[in-house]
Amino acid sequence: MKQSKVCKRVRIGAAVAAVLLLGIEILIGQFADGWVRAYLGDVLVVPLVYAVIRVITPCRPRFGVILPSAVLIFAFAVEFLQLIGIADILGVTNPFLRTIIGTSFAVGDLLCYAAGAVPLYVIEGLLRRAET
């Protein structure tokens, strides 16, 4: 399959995934509690960020480990910024923005982000094979 055909399919698939994941994240944020809110939302945020990036740049970076790793590193960085209280340092008072940025560090969140990245490595491997 030609790369342009793969890229077009990736963009469409990523757009669908991004919309679905965003909808699920909103529902979790509004209505869920317990383990769903504490863990599932964190697992799904990494694939959501990945999908948005793949909509914008469906074939860059090349398929492989770069994009999932970059998204995972970003998620880890945000979590570690929560450790130093970045929302308070920046003076963020809006409750929605505080939820997006996060206000408390948790090691469990790092594990959830890693769990969310695992399927992305599989997807990237499959896309790499499809582009050749």
Backbone as CSV, one residue per row, in Angstrom:
resi,resn,N_x,N_y,N_z,CA_x,CA_y,CA_z,C_x,C_y,C_z
1,MET,0.836,-1.164,0.000,0.000,0.000,0.000,0.894,1.244,0.000
2,LYS,0.557,2.207,-0.838,1.346,3.425,-0.915,1.255,4.202,0.383
3,GLN,2.349,4.933,0.658,2.406,5.680,1.907,1.265,6.694,2.008
4,SER,0.923,7.371,0.901,-0.130,8.373,0.967,-1.474,7.743,1.328
5,LYS,-1.724,6.532,0.852,-2.950,5.823,1.202,-2.951,5.466,2.683
6,VAL,-1.800,5.028,3.175,-1.675,4.702,4.597,-1.900,5.959,5.430
7,CYS,-1.298,7.072,5.012,-1.433,8.322,5.757,-2.888,8.779,5.816
8,LYS,-3.584,8.658,4.714,-5.000,9.051,4.669,-5.820,8.197,5.628
9,ARG,-5.572,6.897,5.629,-6.288,6.000,6.545,-5.929,6.267,7.992
10,VAL,-4.663,6.561,8.235,-4.219,6.882,9.595,-4.935,8.132,10.088
11,ARG,-5.001,9.174,9.251,-5.658,10.422,9.655,-7.128,10.185,9.984
12,ILE,-7.818,9.425,9.153,-9.240,9.146,9.401,-9.419,8.321,10.679
13,GLY,-8.624,7.267,10.804,-8.712,6.424,12.000,-8.371,7.185,13.266
14,ALA,-7.347,8.028,13.188,-6.938,8.818,14.345,-8.013,9.842,14.712
15,ALA,-8.661,10.427,13.707,-9.722,11.398,13.977,-10.890,10.732,14.693
16,VAL,-11.280,9.573,14.221,-12.370,8.832,14.868,-11.971,8.476,16.298
17,ALA,-10.763,7.966,16.462,-10.283,7.587,17.791,-10.225,8.799,18.717
18,ALA,-9.740,9.924,18.210,-9.625,11.130,19.037,-10.996,11.598,19.521
19,VAL,-11.975,11.598,18.628,-13.322,12.032,19.013,-13.915,11.079,20.055
20,LEU,-13.764,9.780,19.820,-14.290,8.796,20.781,-13.589,8.907,22.132
21,LEU,-12.272,8.992,22.110,-11.529,9.081,23.363,-11.834,10.379,24.116
22,LEU,-11.960,11.481,23.391,-12.304,12.744,24.039,-13.690,12.639,24.684
23,GLY,-14.633,12.043,23.972,-15.976,11.855,24.525,-15.958,11.009,25.786
24,ILE,-15.180,9.933,25.757,-15.059,9.067,26.933,-14.411,9.821,28.086
25,GLU,-13.358,10.578,27.796,-12.686,11.357,28.838,-13.628,12.387,29.463
26,ILE,-14.434,13.032,28.652,-15.404,14.012,29.174,-16.426,13.313,30.061
27,LEU,-16.934,12.177,29.606,-17.898,11.420,30.417,-17.277,10.974,31.736
28,ILE,-16.040,10.500,31.686,-15.350,10.096,32.913,-15.206,11.293,33.855
29,GLY,-14.795,12.427,33.306,-14.608,13.627,34.124,-15.892,14.133,34.753
30,GLN,-17.000,13.977,34.040,-18.270,14.497,34.525,-19.025,13.535,35.447
31,PHE,-18.950,12.222,35.140,-19.854,11.298,35.816,-19.199,10.152,36.577
32,ALA,-17.950,9.878,36.320,-17.329,8.689,36.913,-16.686,9.003,38.251
33,ASP,-16.530,7.948,39.017,-15.756,8.058,40.252,-15.080,6.713,40.486
34,GLY,-14.423,6.593,41.604,-13.745,5.337,41.917,-12.604,5.061,40.961
35,TRP,-12.382,3.787,40.659,-11.239,3.382,39.836,-11.359,3.893,38.411
36,VAL,-12.584,4.075,37.906,-12.745,4.563,36.531,-12.150,5.957,36.407
37,ARG,-12.508,6.822,37.330,-11.970,8.190,37.278,-10.489,8.214,37.645
38,ALA,-10.118,7.418,38.638,-8.744,7.444,39.129,-7.747,6.837,38.145
39,TYR,-8.161,5.807,37.421,-7.198,5.071,36.591,-7.532,5.062,35.098
40,LEU,-8.758,4.750,34.738,-9.096,4.611,33.319,-8.892,5.916,32.556
41,GLY,-9.260,7.033,33.172,-9.034,8.325,32.517,-7.564,8.567,32.225
42,ASP,-6.697,8.159,33.144,-5.254,8.328,32.938,-4.718,7.373,31.870
43,VAL,-5.272,6.177,31.801,-4.858,5.224,30.758,-5.219,5.778,29.383
44,LEU,-6.394,6.369,29.271,-6.885,6.821,27.963,-6.309,8.151,27.489
45,VAL,-5.729,8.944,28.400,-5.241,10.260,27.987,-4.041,10.149,27.039
46,VAL,-3.192,9.150,27.222,-2.028,8.994,26.335,-2.478,8.644,24.907
47,PRO,-3.381,7.671,24.708,-3.872,7.433,23.347,-4.612,8.633,22.751
48,LEU,-5.284,9.423,23.590,-5.963,10.618,23.093,-4.964,11.623,22.523
49,VAL,-3.917,11.910,23.268,-2.894,12.849,22.786,-2.245,12.304,21.511
50,TYR,-1.924,11.018,21.515,-1.340,10.362,20.338,-2.257,10.524,19.124
51,ALA,-3.555,10.250,19.310,-4.499,10.325,18.187,-4.584,11.738,17.632
52,VAL,-4.603,12.734,18.495,-4.664,14.126,18.032,-3.422,14.463,17.199
53,ILE,-2.275,14.018,17.658,-1.040,14.285,16.898,-1.076,13.570,15.555
54,ARG,-1.576,12.343,15.519,-1.652,11.597,14.258,-2.677,12.212,13.300
55,VAL,-3.686,12.899,13.797,-4.616,13.614,12.913,-3.880,14.768,12.246
56,ILE,-3.100,15.483,13.036,-2.381,16.657,12.522,-1.242,16.243,11.599
57,THR,-0.482,15.242,11.984,0.653,14.768,11.185,0.572,13.241,11.089
58,PRO,-0.224,12.727,10.147,-0.490,11.289,10.118,0.726,10.411,9.836
59,CYS,1.730,10.914,9.176,2.884,10.069,8.851,4.205,10.625,9.366
60,ARG,4.165,11.646,10.200,5.376,12.193,10.802,5.180,12.271,12.293
61,PRO,6.072,11.831,13.093,7.262,11.094,12.724,6.916,9.738,12.130
62,ARG,7.900,9.140,11.451,7.693,7.827,10.844,7.166,6.859,11.879
63,PHE,6.441,5.876,11.404,5.862,4.880,12.300,6.965,4.110,13.011
64,GLY,6.783,3.885,14.270,7.761,3.182,15.093,7.586,3.562,16.550
65,VAL,8.671,3.774,17.240,8.591,4.044,18.676,8.671,5.525,19.038
66,ILE,8.985,6.379,18.080,9.227,7.788,18.394,7.989,8.479,18.957
67,LEU,6.870,8.431,18.253,5.695,9.178,18.707,5.119,8.625,20.005
68,PRO,4.900,7.313,20.125,4.392,6.832,21.419,5.332,7.177,22.573
69,SER,6.620,7.093,22.344,7.589,7.422,23.396,7.532,8.909,23.743
70,ALA,7.416,9.759,22.743,7.347,11.199,22.985,6.089,11.559,23.778
71,VAL,4.967,10.948,23.426,3.715,11.213,24.146,3.834,10.720,25.594
72,LEU,4.431,9.563,25.783,4.613,9.018,27.129,5.538,9.912,27.960
73,ILE,6.613,10.377,27.370,7.533,11.286,28.068,6.811,12.585,28.438
74,PHE,5.994,13.095,27.524,5.211,14.301,27.806,4.282,14.072,28.999
75,ALA,3.580,12.939,29.002,2.669,12.625,30.104,3.426,12.526,31.425
76,PHE,4.574,11.871,31.396,5.408,11.772,32.598,5.854,13.158,33.063
77,ALA,6.243,14.007,32.115,6.696,15.359,32.459,5.578,16.150,33.134
78,VAL,4.376,16.057,32.591,3.240,16.749,33.196,3.005,16.237,34.613
79,GLU,3.089,14.923,34.784,2.889,14.342,36.116,3.964,14.836,37.092
80,PHE,5.198,14.879,36.653,6.259,15.359,37.534,6.132,16.852,37.818
81,LEU,5.582,17.622,36.867,5.311,19.038,37.131,4.236,19.185,38.209
82,GLN,3.325,18.222,38.283,2.322,18.239,39.347,2.982,18.064,40.715
83,LEU,4.068,17.328,40.741,4.800,17.105,41.989,5.292,18.419,42.597
84,ILE,5.663,19.356,41.732,6.141,20.649,42.235,5.015,21.680,42.331
85,GLY,3.772,21.279,42.008,2.636,22.187,42.121,2.568,23.212,41.021
86,ILE,2.756,22.780,39.777,2.827,23.706,38.644,1.568,24.566,38.497
87,ALA,0.391,24.009,38.789,-0.840,24.797,38.663,-0.815,25.978,39.639
88,ASP,-0.335,25.737,40.846,-0.240,26.819,41.834,0.856,27.811,41.465
89,ILE,1.985,27.289,40.993,3.093,28.168,40.582,2.649,29.115,39.474
90,LEU,1.858,28.591,38.529,1.370,29.410,37.409,0.160,30.261,37.794
91,GLY,-0.375,30.031,38.986,-1.531,30.809,39.440,-2.825,30.418,38.756
92,VAL,-2.944,29.170,38.334,-4.150,28.709,37.646,-5.259,28.526,38.679
93,THR,-6.370,29.241,38.505,-7.495,29.136,39.432,-8.735,28.532,38.788
94,ASN,-8.798,28.527,37.463,-9.940,27.954,36.756,-10.018,26.453,37.043
95,PRO,-11.152,25.976,37.569,-11.267,24.555,37.924,-11.055,23.612,36.734
96,PHE,-11.537,23.995,35.552,-11.363,23.155,34.362,-9.876,23.039,34.016
97,LEU,-9.178,24.164,33.987,-7.754,24.142,33.661,-6.951,23.397,34.724
98,ARG,-7.345,23.526,35.985,-6.663,22.793,37.052,-6.844,21.283,36.871
99,THR,-8.010,20.888,36.374,-8.248,19.472,36.104,-7.387,19.001,34.946
100,ILE,-7.288,19.800,33.901,-6.479,19.446,32.735,-5.000,19.348,33.114
101,ILE,-4.497,20.343,33.833,-3.084,20.360,34.227,-2.809,19.306,35.298
102,GLY,-3.760,19.168,36.199,-3.579,18.254,37.325,-2.956,18.983,38.492
103,THR,-3.284,18.520,39.694,-2.798,19.223,40.881,-2.103,18.316,41.885
104,SER,-2.085,17.011,41.624,-1.427,16.123,42.583,-0.666,15.015,41.863
105,PHE,0.520,14.760,42.331,1.377,13.718,41.770,0.959,12.357,42.324
106,ALA,0.984,11.332,41.446,0.722,9.966,41.896,1.524,9.002,41.030
107,VAL,2.270,8.129,41.667,3.049,7.122,40.947,2.122,6.239,40.113
108,GLY,0.934,5.963,40.641,-0.041,5.151,39.901,-0.403,5.749,38.555
109,ASP,-0.406,7.075,38.478,-0.697,7.736,37.203,0.379,7.407,36.170
110,LEU,1.623,7.352,36.605,2.714,7.002,35.685,2.502,5.602,35.118
111,LEU,2.056,4.680,35.962,1.775,3.312,35.495,0.602,3.299,34.521
112,CYS,-0.408,4.116,34.794,-1.550,4.202,33.882,-1.132,4.759,32.521
113,TYR,-0.293,5.783,32.528,0.193,6.347,31.261,0.962,5.290,30.467
114,ALA,1.794,4.527,31.164,2.556,3.467,30.488,1.614,2.413,29.910
115,ALA,0.587,2.055,30.654,-0.395,1.079,30.153,-1.111,1.620,28.916
116,GLY,-1.403,2.909,28.900,-2.052,3.521,27.745,-1.151,3.579,26.525
117,ALA,0.162,3.586,26.749,1.109,3.645,25.628,1.330,2.291,24.972
118,VAL,1.128,1.213,25.706,1.409,-0.128,25.166,0.693,-0.388,23.838
119,PRO,-0.636,-0.166,23.748,-1.285,-0.420,22.454,-0.781,0.484,21.332
120,LEU,-0.262,1.650,21.684,0.257,2.567,20.664,1.494,1.997,19.988
121,TYR,2.338,1.318,20.755,3.512,0.668,20.166,3.078,-0.444,19.205
122,VAL,2.032,-1.158,19.568,1.501,-2.218,18.688,0.948,-1.600,17.408
123,ILE,0.156,-0.543,17.562,-0.419,0.143,16.393,0.687,0.662,15.480
124,GLU,1.695,1.277,16.068,2.801,1.807,15.269,3.531,0.694,14.514
125,GLY,3.702,-0.461,15.147,4.331,-1.596,14.460,3.504,-2.051,13.279
126,LEU,2.188,-2.107,13.449,1.298,-2.509,12.361,1.321,-1.470,11.231
127,LEU,1.346,-0.201,11.592,1.408,0.851,10.568,2.723,0.817,9.812
128,ARG,3.799,0.528,10.526,5.109,0.436,9.881,5.087,-0.663,8.820
129,ARG,4.479,-1.797,9.170,4.383,-2.903,8.206,3.494,-2.523,7.025
130,ALA,2.408,-1.782,7.278,1.478,-1.421,6.212,2.081,-0.419,5.241
131,GLU,3.012,0.398,5.702,3.579,1.425,4.822,4.610,0.835,3.844
132,THR,5.096,-0.376,4.108,6.091,-0.957,3.199,5.446,-1.747,2.100
